[in-house]
Amino acid sequence: MRKPIVSRSSLTATITRALGEVSDLTQITEGEESRAFSFRANGENYIVRINETVNGFNKDAYAYQRFATAALPIPEVVALGELDNGHAYCVSRRALGVTLQDLTRTELPAVVGPVASVLEAIASSTIGTASGYGPFDSQGRGAYATWRDFLTAIANPHQYKWNTLRHQVDVNRICLLLNEVLYLAEQCPEVRQLVHGDFGSNNVLTDGHRITGVIDWSEAMVGDPLYDVANILFWRTWLECMEQQARFFEVHCADHLRPKERLRCYQLRIGLEEIYENALHGTADNVAWAINRCEEL
């Protein structure tokens, strides 16, 4: 999860060529794999993010063009390209507010209802010409032929080389979890709807009353929208914003939680992906937490 090194002078020069004179370039909260700055140009407020590749940024542009509505606010991408060092940059209009993760415990109750409404808007989006299932590229092409193929890919040794991580994880514990996913996936329906893929914490912006932006569509996919609900449930013990969203579902959206075996399958799939990625990057504490979380589901 290495973040790119950024030359502020090179970044300023690149943005100036794209948008005109830049002022107030200020580093802000970052993603796991990107750096981000706010700035002003032509009297407007913008965000610029820098990553090693352009793939996720292209999906942000695709999401804005295809899915943005009043009910699903997605910031407009106004410029994409490469910096002098080859890293990718993406300029988008700045949405007002802060992330759900930035809110205090007492501020969260006012926004969990609007969060649920945005989740419904995502699930109701028209996917149009998007093809396949699972994560899609910037042309809307899903990586898998079926939803079940995506779910079970985590156990495919050609895609996930668990045996090479024996020093980072207890493979016996992992095998038990993989077998559960394989069993539960057989009961999951082939649903073709929009899934954000990483919804609910630092990718949802709010002004404290309404949702002002849904950002970072790099993990977006075609599949079962309950996958986004499962993401909230999986992370509820890690983040207060996820815990309060999960409680809201329990009280006000009980229908979302009735397919217990599907939700368990999806949570295990999410957890195993987290384990694998953190094992690759050597973040042992995160690996241990995610394994324990999967086993307690």
C-alpha positions in Angstrom: 0.0 0.0 0.0 2.8 2.4 -1.0 1.7 6.0 -1.5 3.3 7.9 -4.4 5.8 10.6 -3.7 4.5 14.0 -4.9 6.4 17.1 -6.0 4.2 20.0 -5.2 5.8 22.2 -7.8 5.3 19.5 -10.5 1.7 19.0 -9.3 0.9 22.7 -9.4 2.4 23.1 -12.9 0.4 20.1 -14.2 -2.9 21.4 -12.7 -2.2 24.9 -14.0 -1.8 23.6 -17.5 -5.2 21.8 -17.2 -7.3 24.3 -15.3 -5.5 27.6 -15.1 -3.8 29.4 -12.1 -3.9 27.3 -8.9 -4.1 28.7 -5.3 -4.4 27.3 -1.8 -3.0 23.9 -2.6 -3.3 22.1 0.7 -2.7 18.4 1.6 -5.8 16.7 3.1 -6.9 13.3 4.4 -5.5 10.5 2.2 -6.7 7.1 1.0 -4.8 3.9 1.6 -3.0 4.1 -1.7 -3.3 7.7 -2.8 -2.4 11.3 -1.7 -4.9 14.1 -1.9 -4.8 17.9 -2.0 -7.5 20.6 -2.1 -7.0 23.7 -4.2 -8.9 26.6 -5.9 -8.8 27.4 -9.6 -11.1 29.9 -11.5 -13.1 30.6 -8.4 -14.0 26.9 -7.9 -13.0 24.4 -5.2 -11.3 21.1 -6.3 -9.7 18.0 -5.1 -6.7 16.4 -6.8 -5.7 12.8 -5.9 -2.4 11.1 -6.9 -2.0 7.3 -7.3 0.5 5.0 -8.9 -2.1 4.0 -11.6 -5.0 5.7 -13.3 -7.4 2.7 -13.2 -9.4 3.7 -10.1 -9.6 7.3 -11.4 -11.0 6.1 -14.7 -13.7 4.3 -12.8 -14.5 7.5 -10.8 -15.1 9.2 -14.2 -17.2 6.3 -15.4 -19.3 6.4 -12.2 -20.0 10.1 -12.5 -21.0 9.8 -16.1 -23.2 6.8 -15.7 -24.6 6.9 -12.1 -24.6 10.4 -10.7 -28.1 11.7 -9.8 -29.6 14.0 -7.1 -30.1 10.9 -5.0 -26.6 9.6 -5.6 -24.2 12.6 -5.6 -20.8 11.7 -7.2 -18.2 14.5 -7.7 -17.5 15.4 -11.3 -14.1 14.4 -12.6 -12.8 17.4 -14.6 -9.2 16.3 -15.5 -7.2 13.1 -15.6 -3.6 12.5 -16.6 0.0 11.8 -15.7 2.5 13.8 -13.7 6.1 14.2 -14.8 7.1 11.2 -12.7 4.5 8.9 -14.3 2.0 8.8 -11.4 -1.6 9.4 -12.2 -3.6 12.4 -11.1 -7.3 13.0 -11.0 -9.0 16.4 -10.4 -12.7 16.4 -9.3 -15.0 19.1 -8.0 -14.9 19.3 -4.2 -18.0 18.1 -2.4 -18.9 19.9 0.8 -18.4 18.3 4.2 -16.4 15.5 5.9 -16.3 11.8 5.7 -18.5 9.6 7.9 -15.4 8.4 9.6 -14.6 12.0 10.7 -17.9 12.4 12.5 -18.1 12.1 16.3 -20.3 9.5 18.0 -23.0 12.1 18.7 -22.9 13.5 15.1 -23.5 10.2 13.4 -27.2 9.5 14.3 -28.3 12.5 12.1 -26.8 11.0 9.0 -27.3 7.2 9.2 -30.8 7.5 7.6 -29.5 9.5 4.6 -26.7 7.0 4.3 -29.2 4.2 4.0 -31.1 6.2 1.3 -27.9 6.6 -0.7 -27.3 2.9 -0.5 -30.7 2.3 -1.9 -29.9 4.8 -4.7 -26.8 2.8 -5.6 -28.7 -0.4 -5.7 -31.4 1.2 -7.9 -28.9 2.7 -10.4 -29.3 1.6 -14.0 -26.1 -0.3 -15.0 -26.8 0.1 -18.7 -24.2 -1.6 -20.9 -22.1 -2.8 -18.1 -21.3 -6.5 -18.7 -20.2 -9.4 -16.6 -20.1 -9.6 -12.8 -17.7 -8.5 -10.0 -15.3 -5.5 -10.3 -15.6 -3.8 -13.7 -13.1 -1.7 -15.6 -13.5 1.9 -16.9 -15.5 0.6 -19.8 -18.0 -1.3 -17.5 -16.6 -4.7 -18.3 -16.9 -7.1 -15.3 -14.1 -9.4 -14.6 -16.2 -12.5 -14.0 -18.9 -14.5 -16.0 -21.1 -15.0 -12.9 -21.5 -13.5 -9.5 -20.7 -16.9 -8.0 -17.4 -16.9 -9.9 -16.5 -13.6 -8.2 -17.4 -14.9 -4.8 -15.4 -18.1 -5.1 -12.4 -16.6 -6.8 -10.9 -16.0 -3.4 -10.3 -19.8 -3.2 -8.9 -20.0 -6.7 -5.1 -20.8 -6.3 -4.4 -19.2 -9.7 -5.7 -15.8 -8.5 -5.0 -16.0 -4.7 -1.8 -17.7 -3.9 -2.5 -18.5 -0.2 0.2 -21.1 0.0 2.9 -18.4 -0.5 1.6 -16.6 2.6 2.2 -19.5 5.1 4.6 -17.3 7.1 2.0 -14.5 7.3 -1.2 -16.4 8.0 -2.3 -19.8 9.5 -3.3 -21.5 6.3 -5.4 -24.1 8.1 -7.6 -21.4 9.6 -7.8 -19.8 6.1 -8.9 -23.0 4.5 -11.8 -23.4 6.9 -13.0 -19.9 5.9 -12.5 -20.5 2.2 -14.5 -23.7 2.4 -17.4 -21.8 4.1 -17.4 -19.3 1.3 -17.5 -22.1 -1.3 -20.4 -23.7 0.4 -22.4 -20.5 1.0 -21.8 -19.1 -2.5 -23.9 -22.0 -3.9 -26.9 -20.4 -2.2 -26.3 -16.8 -3.5 -28.4 -15.6 -6.4 -27.1 -14.2 -9.6 -28.1 -10.5 -9.2 -27.0 -7.7 -11.6 -27.1 -4.4 -9.8 -24.6 -1.7 -8.9 -22.3 -2.3 -5.9 -19.9 0.4 -4.6 -17.6 -2.2 -3.1 -16.1 0.0 -0.3 -19.1 1.9 1.0 -19.7 3.4 4.4 -16.8 5.2 6.1 -14.2 7.4 4.4 -15.8 7.2 0.9 -19.1 8.9 2.0 -19.1 12.7 2.5 -21.7 14.6 4.5 -22.4 18.1 5.7 -23.9 16.7 8.9 -27.4 16.4 7.6 -27.3 15.1 4.1 -24.9 13.0 2.0 -23.0 15.4 -0.3 -20.8 12.9 -2.2 -20.0 9.2 -2.7 -16.3 8.9 -3.8 -13.7 6.4 -4.7 -15.4 4.0 -7.1 -12.3 1.9 -7.7 -13.8 -1.2 -6.2 -17.2 -0.8 -7.9 -18.8 -4.0 -9.3 -21.9 -5.6 -10.8 -23.6 -8.0 -8.4 -25.7 -8.2 -5.3 -26.2 -4.8 -3.6 -26.3 -6.7 -0.2 -22.5 -6.9 -0.6 -22.4 -3.2 0.4 -24.6 -3.9 3.4 -22.2 -6.8 4.3 -19.3 -4.4 4.2 -20.9 -2.2 6.8 -21.7 -5.3 9.0 -18.2 -6.7 8.6 -16.5 -3.4 9.7 -19.0 -2.5 12.5 -16.6 -3.6 15.3 -13.7 -1.6 13.8 -15.4 1.8 13.1 -18.1 3.6 15.0 -19.6 5.0 11.8 -20.1 1.4 10.6 -21.5 0.3 14.0 -24.2 3.0 13.9 -25.1 2.3 10.3 -25.5 -1.4 11.2 -27.7 -0.5 14.2 -29.9 1.6 11.9 -30.4 -1.4 9.5 -31.3 -3.6 12.5 -34.1 -1.2 13.6 -35.3 0.4 10.3 -34.2 -1.9 7.4 -34.6 -5.4 8.9 -35.4 -6.8 5.4 -31.7 -6.1 4.4 -30.6 -8.4 7.2 -32.9 -11.4 6.6 -30.7 -13.2 4.1 -28.3 -14.2 6.9 -26.4 -16.8 4.9 -25.8 -14.5 2.0 -24.6 -11.8 4.3 -22.3 -14.2 6.0 -20.9 -15.4 2.7 -20.3 -11.8 1.6 -18.7 -10.8 4.9 -16.4 -13.7 4.8 -15.4 -12.8 1.2 -14.7 -9.3 2.3 -12.7 -10.4 5.3 -10.6 -12.9 3.3 -9.8 -10.2 0.7 -8.7 -8.0 3.6 -6.6 -10.8 5.1 -4.9 -11.5 1.7 -4.1 -7.9 0.9 -2.7 -7.2 4.4 -0.7 -10.4 4.4 0.9 -9.4 1.1 1.9 -6.0 2.6 3.0 -7.4 5.9 0.5 -5.6 8.2 0.3 -8.4 10.8 -2.0 -6.6 13.2 -4.7 -6.1 10.5 -4.3 -9.7 9.4 -4.9 -10.9 12.9 -7.9 -8.7 13.4 -9.5 -9.7 10.1 -9.1 -13.5 10.8 -10.6 -13.1 14.2 -13.5 -11.1 12.8 -14.2 -13.7 10.1 -14.2 -16.5 12.7 -16.7 -14.7 15.0 -19.2 -14.1 12.2 
